[in-house]
Amino acid sequence: MKNNKLYIAIGFILFLTSLGCKEVIEDKTYKEEYSTLYSFLENNPDYSHYKMIVDAALINSSNQSMANIYRSFNSHPGGSRYTLFLPNNNALDNYFKGLGTSLDAFLAKPIDCWNLTTHHLINKRYYSKDFPNGELRDTSLNGAGHVIQYISGSEGVTYLLDETASVLQKDLDQSNGVIHIINKVLTPFSYTSCDWLSGNKDYSIFVESLKITGLYSTLQKTNTKLYPFTMFVEADSIFSKKGIKSVENLIALISPNNKNYNEFDNPLYQFVAFHVISGRRIYLADMVEGKTSYETFASYPLSILLEGGVSESEKYFAGVGINKGKTVFDTIISSNSDTTYIDYVSIYRAQSNKPTLSGVLHFTNHVMEVNSVLSPSLKYFFFTEDLALNNAGYKKEIGVAYVFKEHELNLFKFGGDLQSIQYYRSDNPNVENAWGDDYIYFSGNFIISYTTSKIVSGDYTLSFQMDMNKSYGLIDVFVDGTKVGGTFNLDSQNPTSTTNPYVLFDIGKVHLEGYTTHKVTLQAITPGLIYWDYIRFTPFK
């Protein structure tokens, strides 16, 4: 590389374009012509308050009004396609009443109007069938994230948005987006995970443990490598089942002879840190089928078994088994004398998936002890573990390139003669077959190294998933400097499906020592082109 400097373009593209496909817009007319988001507001008096706010929304430094955005339509696939979570007049009246103001007073503040209308507009078309039970991948126009939760009732599943607003009417298709009617105004999350726990007396033991170990202040900071994070928490009632009535009881059980609670090796510190998966928001929808280990802030990974091997009899809990096999909590004997051992910690479905400013909270049904017995489990690496890629994946604009200097990608190192490296995220999951609808593309006579998070020691098969309609060339693969398998000919791999160009292929077997990070390196033997979806380590005996 010249001057050892590499500028990496990270951008969002619509994958339909690369396939040469066109999206067909069905003629779902409300009138004789296509309705836009704005014309829907014009023609429906139940949303007149929101239309007035759209009309008043301006930013002094911008030449574009919010009304123009709501009117915008681009016939190019993916152009100006939005999701509008639309509060009705009653919802807005209640919102202003809670603020102690009025609609007229609010309209006199154009920047506040801009913030409200950008917060309710997502920069991608999401029909209800596309709602995740977790965080929407795309942000609203103000850059904020949103969380969907499934609520089951006698009339079926309803959707709760940001733990605040219920979807009253869904999938109102417009030419430039889709509208879902909601019963409350959405506001950005203003509290961190620690703030929320502190404000709820049911979690006093866990909160006191966070403070004693110093992790409370650490987790309050949003500029550390921990952020964002996923936290598993026990309520006081769960501790009580184990005879723990106070933080003093917990200390007596876990760290009776070591009072240096804020030191990393202290047992209490390890206990609390084991509850934190750093650097990732993991909602139920993000958990991968099978057994997966997640890197915690402690010395040991957290093992989660999803569905398979988890008792179906526990209908009150999500199909999640944490630390399966460490402790037997209950024994169930069926009518035919079959015995089922509940040897795992699970999480409450209804309470979990709690979004906060700093991450997501899940609540467990048993005390989650540190599991120091490490066993290999399936590990995926989707590259968005790199914070720069993760943040770029959540940028609100579509079709915009984001340029990074090499040092800004902390998990990647580059060498050789690189022609280009880009990160792509599709705007259409129905067309893009990559996991997470995103992938890394690079070309040239390259050397690229990716540092994984910690992996439990053991024997694994190393596999890559790539788009084999586009990847070509000869590559050598190394793990921690040791070559894995032979020289790999990407031209020899052909998709097994005419609709899915991605192929998961085995590179070779590796033995990993210790619970530590590892460096996976691809070196081009001939100039090539790579569309790389993910890395997978699969344990074998």
Backbone torsions as a table, in degrees:
resi	resn	phi	psi	omega
1	MET	NA	137.5	-179.5
2	LYS	-69.5	130.3	179.5
3	ASN	56.0	17.2	179.0
4	ASN	53.4	31.7	179.8
5	LYS	-119.9	132.3	179.7
6	LEU	-130.0	125.0	175.4
7	TYR	-102.4	125.8	-171.0
8	ILE	-110.2	120.6	179.1
9	ALA	-89.0	125.6	178.3
10	ILE	-118.8	119.6	-175.0
11	GLY	-144.3	162.7	176.0
12	PHE	-100.9	131.2	174.8
13	ILE	-133.4	158.0	174.8
14	LEU	-90.3	119.7	-173.0
15	PHE	-66.6	-23.0	176.8
16	LEU	-56.5	-37.6	-176.8
17	THR	-63.1	-43.5	-178.0
18	SER	-66.3	-24.2	178.5
19	LEU	-89.9	-6.2	-177.6
20	GLY	72.2	24.2	-177.7
21	CYS	-98.4	162.1	174.4
22	LYS	-125.9	140.0	176.6
23	GLU	-83.1	132.1	178.5
24	VAL	-89.2	121.5	177.3
25	ILE	-92.0	112.8	-178.8
26	GLU	-69.5	150.3	-177.8
27	ASP	-82.0	74.0	177.8
28	LYS	-96.6	77.2	-172.9
29	THR	-87.6	137.6	170.9
30	TYR	-90.7	-23.9	174.1
31	LYS	-132.8	-153.9	-178.6
32	GLU	-79.2	-11.1	-178.9
33	GLU	-134.5	167.9	-179.4
34	TYR	-59.4	140.6	175.5
35	SER	-98.9	135.2	172.6
36	THR	-94.2	172.6	175.5
37	LEU	-56.8	-40.4	-177.0
38	TYR	-70.3	-43.2	-179.2
39	SER	-67.1	-28.8	174.1
40	PHE	-61.7	-42.8	178.0
41	LEU	-64.5	-38.7	-179.9
42	GLU	-63.7	-37.1	-170.5
43	ASN	-95.7	1.1	-178.1
44	ASN	-128.6	103.3	-174.0
45	PRO	-64.1	-18.7	178.0
46	ASP	-65.5	-13.0	-177.8
47	TYR	-122.5	25.6	-178.1
48	SER	-65.4	-33.9	178.8
49	HIS	-62.7	-44.0	-179.3
50	TYR	-65.7	-38.7	177.6
51	LYS	-60.6	-40.9	179.1
52	MET	-63.2	-36.5	178.7
53	ILE	-68.9	-40.2	175.9
54	VAL	-59.6	-45.0	-179.4
55	ASP	-63.9	-30.9	-177.4
56	ALA	-87.2	-10.7	-173.0
57	ALA	-76.1	116.4	179.1
58	LEU	-144.9	151.1	168.2
59	ILE	-120.3	130.3	-172.7
60	ASN	-56.6	-34.4	-176.1
61	SER	-85.8	0.4	-176.2
62	SER	-110.7	142.1	176.3
63	ASN	-90.0	-7.2	-176.6
64	GLN	-103.7	131.5	177.3
65	SER	-87.6	158.4	177.8
66	MET	-65.9	-34.0	178.3
67	ALA	-58.5	-38.2	178.9
68	ASN	-65.7	-36.2	177.7
69	ILE	-65.5	-42.7	-179.1
70	TYR	-70.0	-23.6	177.1
71	ARG	-86.3	-20.2	-166.4
72	SER	-60.2	141.9	173.5
73	PHE	-147.3	129.4	178.8
74	ASN	-124.1	120.5	-175.8
75	SER	-68.4	-15.9	176.1
76	HIS	-63.6	134.9	-178.4
77	PRO	-53.4	126.1	178.6
78	GLY	90.6	-12.5	-178.2
79	GLY	-73.0	126.6	176.3
80	SER	50.1	48.2	175.1
81	ARG	-106.6	122.1	-171.9
82	TYR	-125.5	167.7	165.4
83	THR	-119.8	124.8	178.7
84	LEU	-110.5	116.0	169.9
85	PHE	-89.0	104.9	-165.3
86	LEU	-104.1	112.0	174.5
87	PRO	-77.4	138.8	179.2
88	ASN	-79.6	176.0	-177.0
89	ASN	-58.7	-40.2	-179.5
90	ASN	-62.6	-40.5	178.4
91	ALA	-62.6	-41.8	179.7
92	LEU	-68.9	-39.4	177.2
93	ASP	-59.2	-43.1	178.7
94	ASN	-66.5	-35.9	178.7
95	TYR	-64.0	-48.0	-179.9
96	PHE	-65.9	-36.8	177.4
97	LYS	-61.6	-41.5	178.6
98	GLY	-65.8	-30.4	178.0
99	LEU	-82.4	-10.6	-176.5
100	GLY	72.8	32.5	-179.6
101	THR	-134.8	-167.6	-179.2
102	SER	-135.2	167.9	177.7
103	LEU	-60.6	-45.0	-178.3
104	ASP	-61.2	-41.4	179.4
105	ALA	-66.6	-37.0	-179.9
106	PHE	-68.5	-38.6	-179.7
107	LEU	-64.1	-20.6	179.1
108	ALA	-78.6	-1.1	-179.4
109	LYS	-118.7	85.5	-172.7
110	PRO	-61.1	-32.2	179.6
111	ILE	-70.6	-39.0	175.2
112	ASP	-62.8	-38.2	176.9
113	CYS	-64.3	-40.4	177.7
114	TRP	-61.5	-46.9	-178.2
115	ASN	-61.9	-40.0	-178.9
116	LEU	-68.2	-44.2	-175.7
117	THR	-75.3	-27.6	174.3
118	THR	-75.8	-30.4	-178.7
119	HIS	-68.9	-27.5	-177.6
120	HIS	-93.0	-2.1	-175.9
121	LEU	-112.6	116.8	-179.6
122	ILE	-94.9	139.6	-174.2
123	ASN	-85.4	46.4	176.0
124	LYS	-168.8	149.9	178.2
125	ARG	-84.0	116.5	176.8
126	TYR	-117.7	112.8	168.3
127	TYR	-82.1	163.3	-177.1
128	SER	-60.5	-30.3	178.7
129	LYS	-66.4	-17.2	-179.9
130	ASP	-95.9	-2.4	-178.0
131	PHE	-65.8	128.5	172.9
132	PRO	-83.8	157.2	169.9
133	ASN	-86.2	69.3	-174.1
134	GLY	165.7	-146.2	-172.6
135	GLU	-85.4	134.2	171.0
136	LEU	-64.9	133.8	-178.3
137	ARG	-64.7	-35.4	-178.0
138	ASP	-93.7	146.4	-179.2
139	THR	-92.6	169.1	171.0
140	SER	-76.4	173.9	-175.3
141	LEU	-65.5	-18.7	176.6
142	ASN	-91.4	6.7	176.9
143	GLY	87.8	1.2	-178.1
144	ALA	-83.1	148.5	175.6
145	GLY	-89.8	161.2	178.6
146	HIS	-136.2	149.3	-176.4
147	VAL	-123.4	132.5	175.9
148	ILE	-105.3	133.7	173.7
149	GLN	-122.4	139.7	177.5
150	TYR	-88.4	127.5	177.9
151	ILE	-116.8	116.6	-178.5
152	SER	-90.0	136.5	178.6
153	GLY	-146.9	-174.4	-177.5
154	SER	-64.1	-24.9	-179.4
155	GLU	-100.9	16.2	178.5
156	GLY	102.7	-159.9	-175.8
157	VAL	-89.3	130.4	170.0
158	THR	-114.2	165.3	-175.8
159	TYR	-114.4	132.2	176.8
160	LEU	-112.7	126.6	-175.2
161	LEU	-105.5	123.9	178.5
162	ASP	54.4	32.5	179.7
163	GLU	57.0	20.3	-172.6
164	THR	-126.4	-54.1	-168.1
165	ALA	-111.4	132.6	173.7
166	SER	-89.3	143.1	176.0
167	VAL	-82.0	113.0	-177.6
168	LEU	-84.1	-37.6	-178.8
169	GLN	-144.5	134.3	-172.4
170	LYS	-122.8	161.3	168.7
171	ASP	60.5	46.0	172.3
172	LEU	-85.8	98.9	-169.5
173	ASP	-77.4	131.5	176.0
174	GLN	-123.7	168.2	-177.4
175	SER	-67.4	-30.1	-178.5
176	ASN	-114.1	20.6	176.6
177	GLY	161.9	-167.2	179.1
178	VAL	-134.0	145.0	-176.8
179	ILE	-114.6	135.9	169.9
180	HIS	-120.9	125.3	-178.6
181	ILE	-82.6	131.1	-179.5
182	ILE	-123.5	159.6	-172.8
183	ASN	-100.8	1.6	177.3
184	LYS	-144.7	155.8	176.9
185	VAL	-79.0	136.9	179.1
186	LEU	-85.9	139.1	175.4
187	THR	-129.4	145.1	-179.9
188	PRO	-60.3	148.7	176.1
189	PHE	-64.2	132.2	-176.9
190	SER	-114.9	-3.5	-175.9
191	TYR	-118.5	144.9	174.2
192	THR	-83.5	174.5	177.0
193	SER	-61.3	-42.4	179.6
194	CYS	-66.0	-39.1	176.9
195	ASP	-58.7	-46.7	-176.5
196	TRP	-64.5	-44.3	-179.8
197	LEU	-64.2	-40.7	-179.7
198	SER	-64.2	-31.0	-178.8
199	GLY	-83.6	2.0	-180.0
200	ASN	-123.9	108.6	-173.8
201	LYS	-62.6	-15.1	-179.6
202	ASP	-70.6	-8.1	-176.8
203	TYR	-121.2	30.4	-172.6
204	SER	-64.2	-37.4	-177.8
205	ILE	-66.5	-45.2	-179.8
206	PHE	-66.5	-40.1	179.1
207	VAL	-63.1	-44.9	178.8
208	GLU	-62.5	-35.2	177.4
209	SER	-66.4	-39.9	175.7
210	LEU	-60.3	-42.2	-177.1
211	LYS	-71.3	-42.9	-178.1
212	ILE	-62.5	-37.7	-178.5
213	THR	-82.3	-9.2	-177.4
214	GLY	84.9	-2.8	-179.1
215	LEU	-71.8	-23.4	178.9
216	TYR	-59.4	-50.5	-178.7
217	SER	-68.4	-34.4	178.1
218	THR	-64.1	-44.2	-176.8
219	LEU	-76.2	-14.8	176.4
220	GLN	-74.8	-19.5	-178.5
221	LYS	-82.9	135.2	-179.0
222	THR	-103.8	10.1	-178.6
223	ASN	-116.5	27.3	179.3
224	THR	-111.7	171.0	179.1
225	LYS	-67.6	-14.9	178.2
226	LEU	-71.6	-28.4	-171.2
227	TYR	-85.6	135.3	-6.7
228	PRO	-79.5	164.4	-177.5
229	PHE	-137.9	160.1	176.2
230	THR	-111.5	131.0	-176.4
231	MET	-125.0	135.2	173.9
232	PHE	-103.7	130.9	-169.2
233	VAL	-132.8	140.3	171.9
234	GLU	-99.9	135.4	171.8
235	ALA	-75.0	161.6	177.9
236	ASP	-56.6	-35.1	-179.9
237	SER	-65.1	-30.5	177.4
238	ILE	-72.9	-43.1	175.1
239	PHE	-60.0	-39.1	-176.4
240	SER	-60.3	-33.9	178.5
241	LYS	-61.8	-23.5	179.2
242	LYS	-98.8	10.8	179.1
243	GLY	81.7	13.9	-178.8
244	ILE	-100.4	107.5	-176.5
245	LYS	-102.1	-10.8	-176.6
246	SER	-155.9	169.2	177.8
247	VAL	-66.4	-28.0	176.6
248	GLU	-64.8	-39.2	175.8
249	ASN	-62.9	-40.5	179.8
250	LEU	-64.7	-43.3	178.2
251	ILE	-62.0	-43.1	179.9
252	ALA	-61.7	-31.7	-179.8
253	LEU	-81.3	-39.5	-170.6
254	ILE	-98.0	-42.9	-174.1
255	SER	-137.1	62.7	-174.7
256	PRO	-69.5	-26.7	-172.9
257	ASN	-113.9	6.6	-178.4
258	ASN	-131.3	107.4	-175.6
259	LYS	-96.0	4.9	178.2
260	ASN	-85.7	69.4	-168.3
261	TYR	-67.6	-22.2	-177.8
262	ASN	-92.7	7.7	175.4
263	GLU	-90.7	143.6	-172.1
264	PHE	-57.3	-39.0	-175.8
265	ASP	-82.6	-5.0	179.8
266	ASN	-64.7	137.7	-177.2
267	PRO	-59.0	-37.2	178.8
268	LEU	-68.3	-41.8	177.1
269	TYR	-59.1	-46.5	179.3
270	GLN	-60.8	-40.1	179.6
271	PHE	-60.1	-48.3	-178.3
272	VAL	-69.9	-44.0	-178.3
273	ALA	-63.8	-27.3	178.5
274	PHE	-66.7	-18.6	180.0
275	HIS	-85.1	-1.5	-173.1
276	VAL	-118.1	118.6	169.9
277	ILE	-94.3	115.2	-171.1
278	SER	-88.3	149.1	171.6
279	GLY	78.0	7.2	-176.5
280	ARG	-147.8	141.5	165.3
281	ARG	-93.4	115.8	-179.2
282	ILE	-116.3	104.6	173.7
283	TYR	-90.3	169.6	179.3
284	LEU	-55.1	-39.2	-178.1
285	ALA	-67.5	-18.1	-178.0
286	ASP	-89.6	-11.4	-178.0
287	MET	-74.7	136.9	-173.5
288	VAL	-92.0	139.0	177.5
289	GLU	-54.8	136.3	-179.8
290	GLY	99.2	-165.3	-177.8
291	LYS	-95.5	124.9	-178.5
292	THR	-133.3	140.2	175.0
293	SER	-103.9	140.1	-179.1
294	TYR	-119.8	137.0	-179.4
295	GLU	-72.7	125.1	178.0
296	THR	-100.8	179.1	176.1
297	PHE	-84.1	0.1	176.8
298	ALA	-95.2	-168.7	-179.0
299	SER	-81.8	-7.0	-172.8
300	TYR	-130.4	149.9	178.4
301	PRO	-80.6	160.0	175.9
302	LEU	-98.6	125.1	-178.1
303	SER	-97.6	127.3	178.8
304	ILE	-125.7	126.1	175.6
305	LEU	-106.5	118.7	-176.9
306	LEU	-99.0	119.2	173.3
307	GLU	66.4	-72.6	-176.1
308	GLY	-58.0	126.2	179.4
309	GLY	86.4	-1.2	177.1
310	VAL	-102.3	131.3	-174.2
311	SER	-57.6	130.5	176.8
312	GLU	-76.5	-10.2	-176.7
313	SER	-73.4	-20.7	-179.5
314	GLU	-88.2	77.9	-173.9
315	LYS	-74.0	-12.2	-178.6
316	TYR	-84.2	-7.8	-176.4
317	PHE	-118.2	153.0	172.6
318	ALA	-65.4	158.2	-178.4
319	GLY	-75.5	61.2	-177.1
320	VAL	-125.7	125.4	177.5
321	GLY	-116.6	115.4	-178.6
322	ILE	-100.9	133.1	178.6
323	ASN	54.7	42.9	-178.4
324	LYS	-59.7	131.9	177.4
325	GLY	97.7	-10.2	-178.3
326	LYS	-78.0	-46.9	-175.3
327	THR	-138.0	136.6	174.5
328	VAL	-91.0	118.4	-177.5
329	PHE	-96.9	-26.6	-176.1
330	ASP	-160.0	158.3	176.2
331	THR	-127.9	130.2	-179.4
332	ILE	-118.1	124.0	177.9
333	ILE	-109.3	119.3	-176.8
334	SER	-80.0	175.6	-178.5
335	SER	-64.4	-24.7	177.7
336	ASN	-98.5	19.9	174.4
337	SER	71.2	12.3	172.7
338	ASP	-73.5	140.6	-177.8
339	THR	-108.6	130.0	176.0
340	THR	-117.5	127.0	178.7
341	TYR	-99.5	123.7	174.9
342	ILE	-87.8	93.0	-174.4
343	ASP	-114.4	42.0	-179.2
344	TYR	-152.9	158.9	172.3
345	VAL	-93.8	136.9	176.7
346	SER	-120.6	-178.1	-179.0
347	ILE	-128.1	149.8	178.0
348	TYR	-73.9	125.1	-177.5
349	ARG	-65.6	-47.1	-172.9
350	ALA	-65.6	-40.8	-176.7
351	GLN	-82.2	-27.1	-173.0
352	SER	-75.5	-178.1	-172.6
353	ASN	62.9	35.1	-179.4
354	LYS	-80.3	109.8	-177.8
355	PRO	-81.9	144.0	174.2
356	THR	-139.5	176.0	179.1
357	LEU	-63.0	-31.4	-174.9
358	SER	-101.7	-5.4	179.6
359	GLY	163.3	-135.2	-177.2
360	VAL	-143.7	145.3	-179.3
361	LEU	-114.0	139.5	169.8
362	HIS	-125.2	151.4	-174.6
363	PHE	-122.5	125.4	-170.3
364	THR	-93.3	159.9	-179.1
365	ASN	-98.9	-3.6	174.0
366	HIS	-144.0	163.4	175.9
367	VAL	-67.8	129.1	-174.6
368	MET	-95.2	95.3	-177.8
369	GLU	-79.0	154.5	176.5
370	VAL	-63.7	128.8	177.7
371	ASN	-103.0	100.2	-177.2
372	SER	-88.7	-1.2	176.1
373	VAL	-88.4	105.2	-173.8
374	LEU	-91.9	127.1	175.8
375	SER	-128.9	140.2	-178.2
376	PRO	-60.5	144.3	175.8
377	SER	-147.5	166.6	-176.6
378	LEU	-59.6	133.4	179.2
379	LYS	-130.0	126.2	175.4
380	TYR	-110.2	146.9	173.0
381	PHE	-131.8	115.9	-173.8
382	PHE	-104.3	8.7	175.9
383	PHE	75.7	-24.0	175.9
384	THR	-75.4	0.3	166.9
385	GLU	-60.7	-25.6	172.0
386	ASP	-70.5	120.7	-172.3
387	LEU	-58.7	-36.3	-179.4
388	ALA	-64.7	-42.3	177.5
389	LEU	-68.2	-40.2	179.6
390	ASN	-60.9	-45.0	179.3
391	ASN	-66.1	-39.2	178.5
392	ALA	-65.0	-35.6	179.0
393	GLY	-64.1	-19.6	-179.9
394	TYR	-104.5	5.9	177.0
395	LYS	-62.6	147.5	-171.8
396	LYS	-83.4	-25.4	-176.0
397	GLU	-80.5	148.0	175.2
398	ILE	-110.1	138.9	178.5
399	GLY	80.6	17.3	179.9
400	VAL	-110.8	137.1	179.1
401	ALA	-92.6	135.7	177.2
402	TYR	-113.6	124.6	-173.1
403	VAL	-104.3	129.6	179.5
404	PHE	-122.2	144.6	167.3
405	LYS	-79.2	158.3	-172.3
406	GLU	-55.9	-42.0	-174.3
407	HIS	-68.0	-14.2	-178.4
408	GLU	-77.6	-16.8	174.9
409	LEU	-96.7	96.0	-168.4
410	ASN	-74.8	-17.5	-178.4
411	LEU	-100.3	-3.5	-178.8
412	PHE	-115.0	144.8	169.1
413	LYS	-131.7	142.5	-173.0
414	PHE	-126.7	148.4	176.4
415	GLY	-153.5	-172.4	-178.5
416	GLY	72.7	-159.9	-179.1
417	ASP	-106.3	88.8	-178.6
418	LEU	-86.5	129.9	176.2
419	GLN	-89.1	-41.4	179.9
420	SER	-163.5	149.4	171.6
421	ILE	-137.2	129.1	179.8
422	GLN	-141.6	152.9	174.2
423	TYR	-112.9	129.3	-177.3
424	TYR	-119.9	141.5	169.5
425	ARG	-131.1	124.6	-178.2
426	SER	-72.0	153.3	174.5
427	ASP	-99.9	7.3	-177.4
428	ASN	-140.5	93.4	-179.0
429	PRO	-65.4	-16.7	178.4
430	ASN	-75.1	-14.6	-179.8
431	VAL	-110.4	-41.4	-178.2
432	GLU	-79.3	125.7	-177.4
433	ASN	-96.8	-4.1	177.9
434	ALA	-66.8	148.4	177.4
435	TRP	-63.8	127.1	-178.4
436	GLY	76.0	6.2	178.7
437	ASP	61.5	26.0	179.4
438	ASP	-143.1	162.3	-179.8
439	TYR	-162.2	166.7	175.0
440	ILE	-106.3	137.4	178.5
441	TYR	-120.4	132.8	171.3
442	PHE	-151.0	156.3	-174.8
443	SER	-144.8	162.6	177.3
444	GLY	118.0	-166.2	176.2
445	ASN	-96.1	70.8	-160.5
446	PHE	-94.5	161.0	162.1
447	ILE	-131.9	121.0	-178.8
448	ILE	-132.9	129.8	179.6
449	SER	-119.1	137.5	178.0
450	TYR	-123.5	127.4	179.3
451	THR	-94.9	119.9	-179.0
452	THR	-77.0	167.9	165.2
453	SER	-74.9	-178.2	-174.9
454	LYS	-66.2	140.5	177.5
455	ILE	-125.7	137.2	178.7
456	VAL	-65.8	140.2	-179.8
457	SER	-60.6	147.2	-179.8
458	GLY	155.9	-173.2	179.7
459	ASP	-101.9	131.2	-175.1
460	TYR	-135.8	156.4	165.2
461	THR	-99.4	124.1	178.4
462	LEU	-89.2	127.3	-178.5
463	SER	-132.2	151.6	173.5
464	PHE	-120.8	147.5	166.9
465	GLN	-114.1	127.5	-177.6
466	MET	-139.7	158.8	172.9
467	ASP	-81.6	106.9	-173.2
468	MET	-87.6	0.2	169.2
469	ASN	-78.1	-15.3	-174.3
470	LYS	-124.7	-22.9	-177.4
471	SER	-80.7	138.9	177.0
472	TYR	-156.8	166.1	178.9
473	GLY	111.0	175.1	177.5
474	LEU	-105.4	133.4	179.1
475	ILE	-134.1	150.0	165.9
476	ASP	-107.6	145.5	-178.4
477	VAL	-120.8	135.9	-179.3
478	PHE	-128.4	144.5	169.4
479	VAL	-121.3	117.3	-177.5
480	ASP	54.5	37.5	176.0
481	GLY	87.1	-6.7	179.7
482	THR	-102.1	129.4	-177.1
483	LYS	-67.5	139.0	178.6
484	VAL	-113.1	122.3	179.4
485	GLY	68.5	-166.0	179.4
486	GLY	-95.7	-173.7	173.8
487	THR	-67.1	128.6	-170.8
488	PHE	-100.9	128.9	179.9
489	ASN	-98.4	104.0	-178.7
490	LEU	-67.1	-23.6	178.7
491	ASP	-67.4	-20.0	-175.8
492	SER	-84.7	-7.6	-179.1
493	GLN	-94.9	125.1	180.0
494	ASN	-120.0	140.9	177.6
495	PRO	-58.8	141.5	178.3
496	THR	-87.3	-9.0	-178.3
497	SER	-128.4	141.3	178.2
498	THR	-75.1	-16.9	-178.4
499	THR	-102.4	-16.7	-178.5
500	ASN	-126.3	108.2	-176.3
501	PRO	-80.6	-5.4	-174.8
502	TYR	-84.0	135.4	-179.7
503	VAL	-125.1	131.2	172.1
504	LEU	-96.0	115.4	-177.3
505	PHE	-128.5	148.5	-176.9
506	ASP	-84.1	131.3	175.8
507	ILE	-86.3	-43.0	-179.8
508	GLY	162.2	-178.6	-177.5
509	LYS	-98.5	141.2	-179.5
510	VAL	-134.1	150.7	172.0
511	HIS	-112.8	124.6	-178.4
512	LEU	-109.7	137.5	-179.3
513	GLU	-107.9	140.3	173.8
514	GLY	73.0	168.4	174.0
515	TYR	-98.1	93.0	-171.6
516	THR	-153.8	176.7	177.4
517	THR	-81.4	162.7	179.0
518	HIS	-141.5	152.9	-178.2
519	LYS	-108.3	119.3	176.8
520	VAL	-102.3	123.4	-174.4
521	THR	-121.5	133.0	171.7
522	LEU	-109.8	126.9	178.4
523	GLN	-124.0	122.3	179.9
524	ALA	-73.3	129.4	173.0
525	ILE	-88.3	-36.2	170.5
526	THR	-125.4	153.0	178.1
527	PRO	-53.9	136.1	-174.6
528	GLY	-145.7	-177.8	-178.8
529	LEU	-135.3	130.0	-175.5
530	ILE	-125.8	128.2	167.6
531	TYR	-113.7	97.9	-167.1
532	TRP	-104.9	119.7	-177.4
533	ASP	-90.5	-54.3	179.2
534	TYR	-162.8	167.8	173.0
535	ILE	-108.9	142.5	176.6
536	ARG	-134.5	135.6	170.9
537	PHE	-111.3	118.3	-178.7
538	THR	-112.4	119.2	-179.1
539	PRO	-68.5	148.1	174.4
540	PHE	-143.8	160.2	178.5
541	LYS	-105.3	NA	NA
